[in-house]
Amino acid sequence: MQGDLQSELDGMDEPINSIVIFAVNNLSRFGEPIKDRFTLVEFPYPNAEERREFITRKIEQAKPYMHLDVEVSRLVRMTENMSFRSIEKAWNEAAFTFIETKKPVSTEDFLRFLRNVGLERPQDFAALFG
């Protein structure tokens, strides 16, 4: 795929009036010749307050449908260096587990779900979960 992309970029002789946006999870998979052709914009992971708002909103949305026994402040700490996408995946795991077991979802359960979905960077996973 990288070779195809580079060939397509090399074949563009005339300037075009458009914007191309690529979203990648692992920029290291692309070589310098490709990276040099684009302006790179990196979006940081959500900060603690953004994660707190996201988690609180998820809890409020889930309350009518599932029993939760979670500590928001601990979840905020546990989700450091995680994207909203990964946190959302863990919430989906929590919902599916509740549907299957009908047992309240605890902070420890959520920790297990975070391990299941993984983190974007393995060093972060080791730092958080040992």
Order of alpha helices (4+ residues) and beta strands (2+ residues): alpha-alpha-alpha-beta-alpha-alpha-beta-alpha-alpha
